Amino acid sequence: RRLMAGGEGSVGSIMAIDPADLWVAADEDFHDLVLERAYADNPAQCPLSADEDDPSCSLIHFAQGSLEVVHDDLRRVLPPAQLKEAIDILRVVGIDDAFVVRRELVNYKKTCLNIQRCATQLDRDLRQLVTFFKGSDDERVDVDDTRIYVHSDRHTALCDALGQCKGALGVMSDLRQFVKTVCCVSRHPAKSRPEYLAGLPRSLKHLRKYVRCAGDVVASQSNETNETNGHTTVDEVHEVHEADGGGDDKHFPSTAREESGAAHLARAMDGFARLGWPPRIVSFVRKSLVAKGAVKALWMRSELIRGLRHLETYLRQLRGCVTELEATPNLVDVCASASSASRTEGVTDGGDGDGSILRRVSSACRVRKELNQLYGAVEALEDQTTWLGRIADVPTERLFVAGDADLSASTSMFIPSGFRVGDLFARCRGVCEREFPRMMRVLRDEGWPTHLLGRLGAEKRTETSFKETTCRVCARGFSSLWVHRFICVACEINERFELGRCPYRESCASPFCPHANRCFVCDSWSCAECRLIRGDGEECLALAQNIDPDLTYLDWDRTVCTTRSGASPLKGTHAVDPDLLSMICSRPKGSVHIVTRNSYRDDIKTFMARAGLPDGIPVHTVKKHQSKAEVILEGNEGTILFVDDSVAEHMDERLMRSGVFRVLFGRALS
């Protein structure tokens, strides 16, 4: 008899055998019955082929990423009473919670990437402004016979914004790398722990650098003033980071010590060992937890909790550095005290060593620069440790969904309210936007400042002499700060905001976002308002979970499969994208379609069956001069998701007007 497993909303598996019959089947018949009958609709997803003790065993063709794929395995093999017991055990050992944490981490990683991209551009813009206006409106301060020039309030605001942006950007870079590595721990429990995680806390290079540099400034100030004012000493600042190798957990409780995937698997299986189930059933459950990513999810949560302790330690160290540096005299205090001493005691600056006014002014400027970087780092790290802590505590509602962030408003459909790191970058962007028009006016009316002319370069861009620092539009030579991808900042702004086109390629055919004046391809841009997002399989999976489309249309070549240019997937070695595989398996039966220009339709169906994709997926072959929009929109209503690696396929006016969610696919964009 044939039974639907899981009911409405499940992955849609169809069993050709009653699980009660499998429960009482002989050991020698169990493997064949499970493979040929319980998984008759999709034998490639049967976990019995997984070898949890052999690290060379490939698990890439198994769907993963959600609790439902594990429950689907259990429904196929376990009778109702035992199924309930198994689901309860999974919940008790934390697998349900671990999958929630996994989902949030994957999407948080994407959020960090998008913030990092925007902040990197902001950092470049601020560096340009600081350099452009350097010395242009400095204010003179006379202290006795010493003449000092200090930045104006406008230039000081730029320098402060640059320092805070740089500090926060370093934190987000470290967090993205940390979370990305956590998300990349192996499904296979026999494989070793990633080197990056084993090297914590030293692996967090930007945070380590900030503490070390701040400690050097604290030490220099202590040497000058010969006092510590009761604050953190430099030895205390460096204590955590000078431990042997920096990778041990000697500064943390024993509960924080790492556990391998094998340890998590053993703990998950303890509950099943006490049930007295047949060994073949226990072995099946064990293989399913490994193949479908349940053990990986437990491992990910464990690494997140351990990493959070390191982040919190860094945060305490950075706060201590801020307290110490804030206690030192600032520039205003230095100038005021020097003037006061001169009036009352007749002391002048005669180059008297440590008492030199210039030395103290230089020291105060260094402290301010370091403090700004620390302010940005502390604010970003405080906010992000809070959110990572909420993820580790298993949120009851969705927090992050992969996609682009609107940093100007600090919110978007993908980021939860209260995500304050966006406010920090928005403040810095506000300072930048106030000064950028002034820079453009100076360039238009007066040309390049004198202090930059000698560093711009004189070589022209010609057919025989090609330089990356020569603008292809105005043909002037520049330093690397002012030219990016063969176009200078002045010409880039004109191309983007005046002409409304991609500044990087003269004949760029990619769509151009009118909301942000960005090219979707060259700027790696995503826009929720345009309903066009750049992303890989992880992002497609997260988007599908968020919008729950009624229909999903996927391209084949270089999207679902690694084939190119219409080649047969049966010739050569090819693979299915693992995240798209998980997405396809998680969607209701009949809701996923393949729409491709590859003419090997039968070969594609054969390959899908071998690769573990569900049976019955329609394959639509589109002719050379036909648009895929004709297939996607023909008679279809509701929410539609379209994924394709070719930007040309997304530019059909009908798709752009229809409200179809479009993903410009690219592998490994996270």
N, C-alpha and C positions, 0 to 999 in steps of 0.2 A: 504494500500500500504506500501511497505518496502523501507526505505530510508537509505543510508549510511550517518552517521553523521560525519562531520569534514573533510571528504576527506582524501587524502593520507597523511600519517604521523600522523594521530590522533590515539587515543587509540582503534579505530576500533569498536565503538559502533554501534549497528543496532537498529533502531527504528521501532516499529511495528505500530506507529500511527503518524499522522501529528501533529506537535506542534500547528498548528493553531486550530486543533480540541480541544486540551487540553485548549487552551486559552478561548474558549467559552463554555467549559463543565460546567455543573452544579456543585456547591460546593460539593454536596453529592456524585457525581460520580468521582470527581477529584482524590481522593486517589487511588481508585481501578484502574482507567485508567492508572495512572502513574506507579503503581506497576506492573500491569499485562501486560501492553502493551508497555509503554515507556521503561521499564526495563525488558522486557520479556526475554532478553538474559542473564541478570545478576541481578535478583531482590534483592540480598543481598546488592548491592551497592546503592540502592535507599535511599536517605537521609531522607525520610519522617519519618523513625523510630527514628531518633535522637531527643532527648529532650534537647534543649539548656538551659533549666531552671533547670534541675535536674542533679546535679553533680554525682549522682550514675549511670547515663545512660552510658553504655559502648560504646565507639566509635572505639574500637580496630580493628574491622573487616572492617572498611572503608579504602579504599586506600587514601593515602595522599602524600604530598611531592612535588607536581608539580602543576603548574597552569593549566595544561592540564586536570587533573581530575575534576577541578572545571568547566572549559569550557565544558567538556563532559556532566556534569549534565545540564548545561544551554541549550546546543544544543538539548537535549532530550525533553525539556519542552517549550522553548521559540521560537516563530516564528522569522524569520530572522530579521525583523526590531527591535523587542524587544531584540533579542540576541545582536545586535550591540550596543544598548543602555546599556545593562547590562555590556558588555565587556568594554565599555568606562568608566562606573562608577567604575568598579574594578580598572582600570588603574589610574583614578583620585584619588581614596582614597589610593592608594599605594600598592594594593595587588600584582600587577605584580612585583613591585620592592621588596616587602617583600619576595616573593618566590625566587627571585635571591639571596637575602641576606641569606635566610634559606639554600639554596644549598651550598653557600660558607662557612657558619658557620659549617655545618655538616662535610664538607671536611677539613676545618681548624682544627676542633677538632681532626680528625684522624691524621693530620699532627703533631699536638702538641703531641699526644700520641707516635708516632713513634720517634720524636725528644727526648721526655722525656726518652724513653727506651734506646736509644743510649747514651744519656748524663748521665744516671744513671750508665751505665757500664763504661763510661769514668771517672766519678767521682771516682768509685771504683778503677780503674786502677791507677789514679793519687795518691790516698791515699796510695795505696800499694807502689808506687815508693818513695813518700815522706818519708814514714816510713822506707823503706828498706835502703835508703841512708842517713838517719838522722845521722848527726855527722861524716859521713865517710870522708868527704873532706872539713870540716869547716876550715876557715882561721882565724889565731890568730891576734888580734889587741891589742897592748899594749898602754894604756892611763895612763901615770904616773905609779903608782903601781897597777893599775887595769888591769887585763888580760881579754879580751873579745874575744869570739869566734863568728864569723859571718859566715853565709852560703856562700858557693862558688856561683859563677854565675850560675852554672848548677843546684844546688839545689834551688837557688832563683827562677830560671825560673820555676821549678816544683811547688814550693809553690805559685807563682803568677798564674800559670795556674790552679792549684787546686782551689784557691780562686775565680777566674773569672768563672770557670766552675760551682762552687757551687752557685754563685750568679745568673747566667743565668738559671741554672736548677730550682732554686726556682721560678723564674719568669715564666718559661714555665709550671711548675706544677700548679701555681695559675691560669694562663691563661687557661690551659686545663680544670681545674675544673669549672672556671667561664663559659666558652663557653659550656661545657658539660651541665651545669645546665640550661643555656639559651635554649639549644636545647631540654631540657626535660620539658619545660613548657607545661602545659596541653593543649590539643586541646579544652577541655571543658571550656567555658568562666566562668562558675559558680564556678570553683575550685580556691583555693587560690594561692597566689604567693609563689614560693618555698622559704623555710626558708633561704637558702644560699643567694639568691638575696635580700631578705628583710634585711639581715644582712650586706650588703655592706656599707662601705668599709672594715669593720673589718673581713669579711669572707676571704679576700685575706691575708691569714695567713703569707706567706713568705714575702710579701712586707711589711706588718705591722711589722714583726719582724726585717727586715732590717732597717727600719726607726728608730725603737725603739733602736736597738743595736747601730746604728750609732749615735743616739742622746746621748746615754750613753757615747760613746767615746768622742764626742764633749764636753760633760759636764766635763768629767775627764780632758781633755786637757785645758779647760777653767779654771778649778780650779787650775791646775798646773801653767799656765801662767798668770792667773788672768786678762785675756783680751779676747775680742771677735773679734778684728781686723775688726769690721764692718760687719761680716758675720752673717748668720742666727743663732739665739740663739736657745738653746735647747727647750725653751718654744714654739718657732715658729715651730720647727721640729715636736713637739708632738701635735700641736694644732688640726689638723684634726682628730687625732685618739683618743683624749680624750673627744670627744663630747659624749653626752648622748647615750650610747648604740652603737654608731658608725654607726647606720643604717639609720639615718635621712638624708635628703638632705639639711640641713641648710647651707652648704658650696657651694651649687650649685643653679643655677637659678630655678625658679618654673617650667620651662618647662621640667626639668629633673625628676620631681617627677613621681613615678611609676603609671602606669595605669593597671587596671585589664583587663583580657580577655573580660569581659562584656563591658567595656568602648570601647575597640577596635571594638567589634561587633556593638555596637550602632552607632559609627562613620561611620562604613562601610555601615550600612543600611540607614543612613540619605539620601543618594542620591536616593535610591529606594523609600523611603517614599514620595518623592516629585513627583514621576512619575504618581501617581494615578492608579497604577496597582491593579488588584484584590488581596485582602488579601491572598488568597490561594497561589498565585504566589509569593508574597513577602515572605510568610512564607517558601515556598520551597527554595527560594534563601538563606534565613537566615539559614535554616538547612544545606544546602549544604556548605555554608561558614564555618560552625562549623565542620561538619563531615569530610570534605575533607581537613581541616588544613589551610584554608585561614586566619582565625582569629588567629590561633597559629603563623603563619608566621608574621603577624603584631605585635603580642606581642613580638616575638623574636627580631625583629628589634628594637622595643622600648627599650627592656632590654639591647641590645647591646649598643645603644647610651647612655643610662644612665650609664652603666658600664664603657664606655670609659672616661667619665668625672672623675670617681674615679681613673682610671688608670693614667690619665694625672695629677691629683693632686699628686698621689704618685710619679710620675716621677719628678715633680717640687721639691718635698721634698727630694728625693734622690740626685738630682743635687745640692741642697743646702748643703746637708751633704758632698758631694764630695768637693765642694768649700771650706767649712770650714776645712775639714781634710787636704786638699792639702796645706793649709796655715801653717800647723804645721811643726816643724822641722823633717826632715827625719833622718834615721840612719847615713848617711854620714855626715850630718850637725851636728848632736849631737857629734859624735866622733871628728870631726874637731874643733868644738868650744871648747870642753873639752881640747883637746891638746893645742890649742892656749891659752886658759886661764891659763893652767898649766905653759906654757913657760913664759908668760908675768907676771903672778902674783904669781907663785909658789903655786897655789891651788892644793891640792891633794884630792883624794876621801877618806874622813874619815867618811863616813856614816852620812853626814851632812843633813839629812832629804830630803827636796824637791830638793836640789842641787845635790843629789847623781847621779853619772854618770850611775850607773846600773839602777836606777829608770828611768832615761831619755831614756836609750837604750831600756828598756822594753816597755816604753810608745811608742817609735818610732816604735818598732816591731808590737805592737798592732794596731797602726794607719795604717801601711802598710797592715796588714792582712785584716783590715776592708775595706780599700780602694780597694783592689783587688776584694773583694766580691761586693762592690758597683759598680766598673767598669763593672763587668760582668752583674750585675742586670740592670744598666742604659743602657748599650748597647743593651741588649735583649729587655728591655721594650720600648726603643725608636723605635726599629725596629718593634716590634709587635703592638704598638699603631698606627704606620703608616699604617700597613696592615689592622688592624681591622677598622681603619678609612676609608680606601678604600672600605672595604666590606660594611660598613654602608652607604657609599655614592653611593652604587649600581654600581658595576663595569659593564662595557659594554662588557668585555671579561672574560672568565673563568680564575680565579686566582689559585684555589686549587682544586685538585682532590685527593680523599682518596687514600692513599698508602704509600709506604716506601720512606724515604728521603735518598739521598746520601750525608751524612754530610761531607764527605771528599772533595767533589767538590762543596758543597753548592747548588747543583742543581739536579733535576731529572725531569722525565716526569710529576711529580705530583706537583712540587713547582715552583712558578713563579721566573723569574730572578730578582735579587735584594733582595731576601729574606736573609738578612744579618746575621741572628742569626746562620745560618749554618757556616758562615765564622768564627764566634767566637769559636764555638765548634771544627771546623777544626784546628784552631790555637792551641787550647789546645791539640787536638789529635796529632798534629805534635810534640809538646814537649814530649808527652807520648811515641810516637813511636821512638823518638831519644834515650830515656833512657831505654826502655824495653829490647832491646838486651843486654845492659850493665848489667842489673840485671840478665838476664838469664846466661850470661857468669860467673858472680860471683857465682851464685848458682851451676853451673856446675864445676867450677874450685876450688872454695874455700868453698862451702857450705853456710849455713845460717849464717848471721852476728851474732857476739857475743851478741849485744844488743837485738836481737830477740829470741835467743835460750831459754832464761828463760821464754818467753811468748808463746812458740809454743805449750806446753802441752806434756805430756809424755804418755798418755793413748793410747793403741793400739785399733784398731777396731777388735773385736772378735765376735763370735757368741753370747756370753753372755753379752758382754759389748759394747754397740753401742753408739757412740757419733757423733753428726752432724758435729763436728769440727775435725773429723778424716778422712784423705784422704783414699778413698777406693782403690786407685791404689798403693801408696807407703806406706800406713798404718801408717803414722806419724801423730801425734797430732798437731793441729794448733789453733791459735786464729781465731775468726770469720772473721777477715779481710782477711785472706789468704785462706780460704776454702769456696767454694760456691757449695751447693748441693753435698756434700760429695766428692769433688775433690779439691786439692790444686792448686794454680795458676801455679806452674811449670808443674804439670801433665796435667792440662787443656790445656796449650799452646802446649804441646807435642801431645796431642790427636787431637787437632784442626788442627795444621799447619804441623805437621810431618806425622801423620797417616791419616789425612783427614776424621775424623769421629766424631760423637757426643760424647762429653766428659762426659755427664751426665748419660747416660744409656748404660750399656755394650752391651745389645742386642737391641739397638734402631733401629727400622725398618723404621724410617722416612727419607725422602730425605734430603740430605746434600748439601747446596748451595756451589758450588766450587768458586763462585765469592767473597764471604765474609767469607767462612769457618764457616757457621752457620747452625744449625739444624732448619728446618722449624717449627717443633713442639716444641722442648724443649727450643729453643731461641725465639719462637714466631716471626719467621723471615718471611719477604716477599722479593721477588726479581723480579724486572721487567724483567731482562734478562732471568731468568728461566721461566718467565710467570706463576709463582705460588705465590699467595698472600694469606695471612691469613686475614680473615675478617668476619664481621657479615653482617646482612642484609643491613645496611646503606652503607657499603663498596661495596657490590654487586650492589646496586642501583646506586651509584656514578660511579662505573666502567662501568656499562651498558650504562649510559649516556655519558661516555667519549668515549668508543670504538664503541658504537652503533652496537652490534653484529647482524649478519644475523640470527643466531640461538642461542638459550639459552637452555641448558640442566640442569635441577635441580634435585637433589636427593630429596626423600620424607622424610624418617624417620630422625628425628633430624635436618632437614634442613628446608624444607618448612613447615613441620608439627612437632609437638612435640612427635609423636609416636616413639616407639623404637622397635628394633628387629623384624620388620615385623608384628607388631600388627595392627589390624583393627582400623582405625581412628573413627569408629562408636561405639567402645566400650570404655567406660571411657570418661574422659574430655580432649579434645585436642584443640589446637589452631594453627593457621597459623602465621608464623612470619610476623609482620605488614610491615616491610620494603621490604621483598620479595614479599608480596602481592602488594605493591605499584609498585615494579619493574615489576611484571607480568602484571599488568593492564596498565602499560605505554608502553609495547612492542607491536608491530604490531600483529594482530591476526594471529595465526598459526606459530609464530616464537618461541614460548615457548613450551618445552617438559618436561615431567616428566620421569626420568629414574631411576628405583628403583629395589631393590631386594624384596620389599614387594609384596606378591602374591595377596593381596586383591585389585585387580584392580578396580572392580565395586564399592567397598566401598570407595576407594579413589576418584573416579569420583563423587559419591554422596556427599561426604564430601566437595569437592571443590565447588560444586554448592551451598551448604549451607553456606560455609564460604565466599562467595563473589568473588571467582575467576571466570574469564571469561569462558564461555562454550567452548567446542571443543578443550581443551588442551589434546594432545595425552599423554597417559600413557604407557611407555615401561617397561615391567617386564623382568628383567635379571635373568637368572638361576644361580645356585650356582657357577658353575665353568666357567661361561661366563664373559668376561670383558665388562664393560660399554663402552669401547672404540669402540667395534664393532658396537654399536648403534650410538654413537656420530659421528664416522667418515664415516660410510657407505654411500657413494654417496653424501656426503655433502661437499660444498665448501664455500669459503668466511670466514668471521670472526665468530668464535664460542666461546661461553662462557660456561664453565662447573663449576657447584657449587656442592660440596659434603663435608660432614663433616668427611668422612673417608680418611685418608692419603693413605691407600692402593689403593683406587680407582684412585688416581692421579698418581700412580707410574708405570702405564702401559707405556712401552717404546714407543708405537705408539702415545700415547697422548703427551709424552715429546718431541717427534721429530716433531709432527704435527704443532706446533705453536698455539694450542688451549690455550686460556686464562683460567687458572684454579684458582679457589678460594677454599682454605681449610676453610670450613665454621665453625664458632663457634659463639654462641650467646653471646651478651654483651661483645664484645672484645674492645669496645670503651671507 
